[in-house]
Amino acid sequence: MFNRRTLGIALIAAGLCPMPAAAQTYPARPIKIVVPYTPGSPVDVLTRTVAQHLSMRLGQGIIIDNRPGAGTTIGTKLAAMADPDGYTLLVGATSLIISSSLYQNLDYDPITSFAPVAMLAHAPQVLVIASSVPATTVREFIDYAKANPGKLNFGYGLGTLPQILGESFKAVTGTDIASIPYRGGAQAITDMLGGRIEMNFGTTATLLPLIRQGAIRALAVTTQTRSKDLPDVPTMTESGLPQLALIFSAGMLAPAGTPAAIIDRLNTEINEAMRTPELAADMERLGFEPQICPPQEYAAFLADEMQRWPPIVKASGVKPE
């Protein structure tokens, strides 16, 4: 197993293939960003928000190409196989790393097939239940689930952080809750509102309006401290489940071999966009915390994630479907 330093070097090197002439005229045509999630999902909403501001800074159109399916591996493979010219990018979230633990025969490597461009955001995950469930705390929900084995349903997007969180929740609490996979997390929320799903994990970006409306009930957030958007909702640690203190992250990547000058240009423009009051306000409204850093720092972050997530995935008991 590679150590953090080796992985970091590999990630950085993936983008260090200089081509100054191309970079001088970049971008000369619209850029495509592959989003391996369904339209309306948190990652999709985040991407479209950032892309709108990035497009204005670059003076070129940006096309969002949603390619969900197979635990985000379909869209990720598409981006990995694209020409490394800066005109096809990928927004990868925590699932980029999780997939390497779930799928043993990927046609790409989640690390060496990509050059990190820029970190975009962190966001808490929140455990929510249907308003019809008679529980207002994690403890009450666990007790209710144990009193009704096999009668509750947990919905999630396949191969995503919510799946890992939900299965981990079931494993550490010893609850018998049926797992219902969806192509995307947004579909699980729709079914929760329709009374077919009783439990879900997701970002505040999509769940906060429904929580405030009383359509669903928030029980806990996965951050170490309480969310400023949900100050009355305890953390998982406060609720007695420190194993579930895990957060969502997302960032922009390019196919390995993309010229370093293009990577640097994109990193600069993305970071400058996120420093603007307008984009910062948009991200805060959606429940995302902007993360501004150079490509090398994002590479090191991904290297750490590659070391951290495999044992978590293994402990959750999740198997590829």
PyMOL commands that set and color helices and strands:
alter all, ss='L'
color gray80, all
select helices_A, chain A and resi 4-13+20-25+42-58+73-80+94-102+138-147+161-173+185-193+204-213+242-244+260-275+277-286+295-316
alter helices_A, ss='H'
color red, helices_A
select strands_A, chain A and resi 31-35+62-66+88-93+114-123+125-130+153-157+178-182+199-203+216-221+248-255+289-290
alter strands_A, ss='S'
color yellow, strands_A
deselect
rebuild
show_as cartoon
